[in-house]
């Protein structure tokens, strides 16, 4: 007998499920279970009672009904990149969507219909055949589903908005097993909520995205500067991006230099500053736009030029391998002035594990062109997101690295808005989730009460349906 979080699963119950379920069902004693229970973040170590690897909408509905009938805790997994580890659980049922990888691109309407098991590498592979794209993750192994439901900041965001801004409709299985389509016309309240509200409201089985003319070759890459010049580099970057066209996405990061051939060997393994760029427009125009970035400093290394969009989307994959320990925090910064720069320079170089980093992402552009209340994502008016990425090998060192990230985050608090970008953080208390949604929280609670009144979908940055809703 397999023990669930609340219920007990007998062998006969699992066999009855198997009779109506087409995908693999994995129990702890099965050979594939050990791999199936794990997620991208190696700090997450949980043991579900059963992993249901869905192959269709019918499988998803069957799994939801089974979990409801047996009072099981449910974890929903798309790409498995949730830092909090929401794609797995102890003792419950994992509804694994990783085998649902269908995608259809329609060039005539510039749309794509994508299933929730896709990662961005797979999505881009299909859309780029037609020179089309939608804002996707900066790590190509990130799942399309969780990334989009949480908002979705990517290399095309300043020009084309968040991933959730490019949704036309979704198909979704609700907590009661019903299948509905949500769009601006059908279930508009649900469609509003899933654009930034995460997995609180159901299991999306199909996303319809709007696409844009991008690539297949664009201007992109990175420049590298000595850490000692951080003050001047950050100030220049801030002022440059304040006037940059929306076509230019750029991220400044404190990183540990990898032994790449274009970086001088004396910097290998040492802290360094990178500025990654992606220009979503004509390459010749982009070269003209980024010339000041190329020349200021000057950089100690430059690796920028025409590059396939798919290659740029995969360029950061080596710094985000699966299985490492991860602990992340994020803030929306109100400014990037002297006090903030001093704080960055004091804390960022301490993040010395090989793949730890501090990323500063300018927003603006298409993100701020949408009203705060139009989707569940916010705040749209913030000028910057700072992303604190703690990544290390040895679990015995966890306390050290977690403390560094927390201390850094606390030091930035005086310069930050309330709330955070939930795609960039782990498991957070309810008050942090409330603050992340801000003025949108009351409406999200109302939608949750309609579509998931029992909080069946609770393994997420949760919006409980039965709580005081806070101030207007």
N, C-alpha and C positions, 0 to 999 in steps of 0.2 A: 504494500500500500504506500502511495506517495503522499506526503504531507504538504498541503497547501497552506497559505498564510492564515486562512480562517477555516477552510473546509478540508475534507479528506478526499483524496482521489483513489478510488479502488481500481484494480486492473480492469474490471468489467466496464467501469465508467469510461476509462481511456479507450477501451476497445470500441465502445459505442461511438465515441467521438471519431475514432479512426475510420469507422464505416462511412461517415459522411464528410470526411475531410480528405482532400486530394494531395496536399503537400505532406512533407515529412513531419512526424511527431516524435520528438526526442525526449527521452526520460534520462535520469541520472546514470543509469547503467548502460546506456547506449554509447557506442564508440564515438559518435560525432557530438555528443553532449558537451564535452569539455570546451571545444571550440565554440559551440553555439551559445554557451552561457556567457562568454566574454564579450566585452565591448572595447571600443578604441582606447579609452582611458584605462591604463593598467592599474590605477589606484582603486578601481572598482572591482570587487571580488565577491560576487553573489551567486547563489545557487537556486535557480527557479525549480519548481516541481515539474514543469513541462514547458518545452519550447515548441510552439506551433508555427511551422514555416509555411506561410500562406502562399498560394499560387494564383488566387483569384479573389474576386469580391465575395463569392460564395464561401470561400474558406474563412475570410475575415468575419463574415456574419456568423458562421458556425462557431468560430472561436469565441466571439463576443457572447453568444448565447450560452455556450458551455461555461464560460467563466461566471456569467450571471447566475446560472442554475446551480453552480457549485460554490458560490460565494468566494471566488478567488480574486486575489489581488492581481491586477493586470499591468504589465509593462508593454508598451508599444515601441517597436524598434524599426526605424527606417534604415539610415546609414550607420547608426550606432555611435555617432560622434558626440552625443550629449556628454558634456563635461561632468554633469551630476550623475551620470550613469542611469538615466531614466529608461534606457532601453533594456534593462534587466532588473531582476528583483530576487529576493529570497523567498522561496516557498510558494510563489505564485505562478501565473501563466505569462510567458512571453509570447506576444503576438508579433512574430517576426515577418516583416514585409520584404525582406531582402531578396527574395526570389521574384518579386513583382517588378520587372525591369522593362516593361513595354514602353515604347515612345513612338509617337507619330508626329512628324513635322509637316505642316502644310504651308509651303512657301507662298502660295497665292494669297493667303490671309495673314501671313506672318504670325502663325500660332503653332504651338506644340502641345500635344496631350501626353503627359508623362505620368507613369506609375510611381508609387512611393518608395520602391526599392532602389531606384536609380541614385547614383552619386553623380557629382557634377562632371567628372571626367567623361562619363558615359553620355550624359545629356549633351555636353559640348561636342562630342564626337559626331553625334547625329545632326545637330543644328548647324554646325560649321560646314557640312557638306553644301549647304545652301548659302553660306556667308551670313548666317543669322545667329543671334545669341540673346540671352536675357541675363540680368545680373545674377551671378552665381558665386559660390564660395571661393575664397582665395587658396584653400587647400582642396585639390580636386577630388579627394576621397570623401569629402563631406557629403552627407546625404541631402538630396534635394528637398525632402519632406520637412525635416526638422528645421533646416536652415530657413526655408520659406515661411513656415508657420510662425517662427520667432521674429520675422522681419526680413533679414537677409541683406547685410552690407557686403558689397563686392567691388571688383575693379571697375565696374561700369556704373556704379551707383550715382555719382554726381551728374552723369548725363542721363541715365535712364531710370533712376530711382532704386528703391529696394526691390528685392525679389517679390515680396508680397504686393508691391504696387503694380506689378506686371501680371498679376493673376486676373484672368477673365472669369473663371468659374472653378469649382471643385466638386467632385463626387465624394460623398462622405457617409460612412457607416456610423450611426448614432449608438448611444449606450443601450437603447432598447432593441437594437438590431436592425432598425429601419435604414434604408438606403435613400438618400436624398441628394439632389444637386443644389448647390448654393451659388448664387451669383447676385449681381445688382438687382435682378428681376425676381429671382426665386430665393426664398429664405434670406432676404437681404441682411437681417440682423445677424444671422449665423455667418454670412459671408464677411460682414464687417469684423466680427470677432476673431475669425481664424487668421486674419491678416495682421499678425503680431501677437495674438493671444495664445499661441502655442497649441499643444495637443489637448487642451482642456475640454473640447467640445465634441470630439469624435475621432474616427480614424479616416483620414483622407485616402481614398484609393485611386484618385486621378486628379492631376492638376492641369488646368488649361492656362498656358502662359502666352502673353504677347511677346513677340520677338522683334529684334531690331537689326538693321544692317551693321554688322561688325565683322571685320576681317575678310577673308581668312588670315591675312597678314596685317598686323597692327604695329604701332610703335610702343615698345615697352622694354623694361629691364630695370637695373638698379645702379646707383652710384654709392660710393663708400667714402666716409670721412673719418679722420682721426678723432678719437674720443675727446682729446684735449681741446678741440675747437667746438665742443657741443653748444656752448652758449651762443656763439655767432651763427652756427649752422641752424639751430632751432629758430632763432629770431628771423633769419633770412627766409627760412621755409615758411614760417607763419605769415610774413608779409607777402611773399610770393604767391601763396595759395589764396590769400584774401582777394587777389586780383585775377587769379587764373580762370580760364574759361571752364565751363562745366564739362567739356570733353576730357579734361585732365583729371584723373584720379592719381593721387600720390600719397604714400604712407612713409612717415619717418619712424625708424625703429632703432633702439639700442639692441644690438645682437652680439653674439660671439662669432667672430669671423671664421668661416669654414675654409678649408684648404682648397679653394677654387683657383684655377690657373691665372685668372685675371686679377686676383688680390695678391699684393706683394707678400712673400713668405713671412716677413717680420710681423705681420698682423695676424697670422693664422693662430687660432685659439685665443685671441685677445679680444677685449671689448672694442666695438667699432660702431659707427653710426651708418645706417643704410637709408637711402631714399629710393623707394620703388615707385616707378611711374607706369601708367597705362594711359595712352592717348586714344580716345574713341572717336577718331576723325581721320582726315587725310594725313598720311605719314609726313609729307613735306611741310604741312602746316604745323604738325606736332613738333617736328625738329626745330622749327622757328620758335615755338612757344617755350620749349624746355631748354633753349640755349642758355638762359641765365642759370639754370640749375646745373648744367654741365660745367659752366665756367666759374661759378662761385667756389671759393676755397683755395685752390681747386681741389676736387676730389682726389683721393689716393688711388682710386680705381673706378672705372666706368665700364658697365656692360649693358649698354642701351642701344637699341637699333630696331630695324624691322624684324619681327618675330611672329611665327604663327600664334594666333590667339590661344589655341589649345596648348601650345608649349608654355606660354606665359602663365596660363591657368595651372599648370603643373609645376611651375618653377620652385615653389615653396614646399612641395611635398616632402623632400628629404629632411626638413626640419620638423616634421610632424608624423613620425612613424607610429604605428599602433603599438600598444603594449607598455609605453613609458608611463611614469607617474605624472599626473597633471593636476594642477590647482590654479584656477584663474580668477581674476577680479576685473572689473571694468567700471569706468566712470565717464559721464558726460562733462567735459571741462567747459567752464564758462569763458576761459581765456587762456592764453599761452604767453604770459608776460614774465617779468623777472623772477617773481616769487615762485611761480610754477616751474620755471626752468631750473631754478636752484634746487627745488625738490626733486625734479627728474634727475638732475646730475648727481644728487646725493644718494638716491636709491637705485636707479636703473643699473649702474655698473656692478651692484652687488648681486644681480641676477645672473650668476656666472655658470650655472649648469649649461652644458653645450647647446641645448635648444630653448632655454629660457629667453625671454625677450620682453621689451616694452615697446608697444606699437602706438603711435599717435596718428589717428585717422581723421583728416578734415572732412566735414560734412558739407552742408550747403548744397547749392545746385538743385537738382530735381528732388532731393529729400525734403528740402524746406519749401518747395513749391506746392506741397499738398497740405491742406489744413490739418491741424492737430487732431481734430475729432473725426477725420475722414476714415481712418483705420485705427486699429487698436495699438499700433506701434507709436512710441513717442519717447522722449520729446524731439520733435523734428527741428526745432529752432536752435539746438545746441551746435556750437561751431566745431567741436572736436569730440571724438571718443578716444579715451586712452585705455589700452588693453594690456593688462599685466598677465603675462603667460609664465607660470612656473612649471617647468618640465625637467624631470631628473630620472636617473636610472634606479638607484638603490632605495627601496622602501624604508630602510633604516634611517635615511636622511630626510624623511618626509617632514618632520617637525621643523627642521631648519628652513626648508624651502617654503613651507606654508607660512611660517612666521614672517619671512621676508616679504612675501606677497601681501599679507595682511598689514604689516607695518607701512609698506609703500602706499597701499590703498588708503589707510587712515591718514597718512601725511598729505594726500591729495584732496581729502574731503573738504577742506575750506575753500577750494577752488572749483568744486563740482556741484552740479545740480543734484537734487534729490533723485533717487532711483538709479537704475543701471540698465545696460543692454543685456537682456537675459540670455541671449545666445552666447555671450562671452563669460558666463559665470557658472559656478556649480550650484549645489543645493543651497538655497537661501531661505531665511525665515520669512514668515508671511508679511511682516512690515516692509521688507525690502521689495517683495513682489508687488505689494500695493503701491509703493512709491514708484516702481518702474512703470506702472500703468497710469499713475497720476489721475488726471481728470477723467480718464476713460474707465477707471476701475468699477464705478457704480454700474455703468452700462454692461460691462463684462459679467458682473455678478448676475444681473438680470437675464442675460443670454444663457449663462450657465444653468440657472434655475429652470429655464425652459427646455434645454436640450440635454442636460445631464443633472437632474435634480438630486440624485443619490451620490454624486461625485464618484461615479464608476471610474472615470478617467482621472485619477488623482496623482499618478506618478508623472509629474511635470512641475513647472513653476505654477503651483496650483492656485486656482481661484475657487475657493469653497462656495457652494451655493447657499449655505445657511450661515452667513456672518453679517454683522453690521456693516453697512456699505460705506461708512465714512462720510465726510463732508461733501457737499456739492462741489 
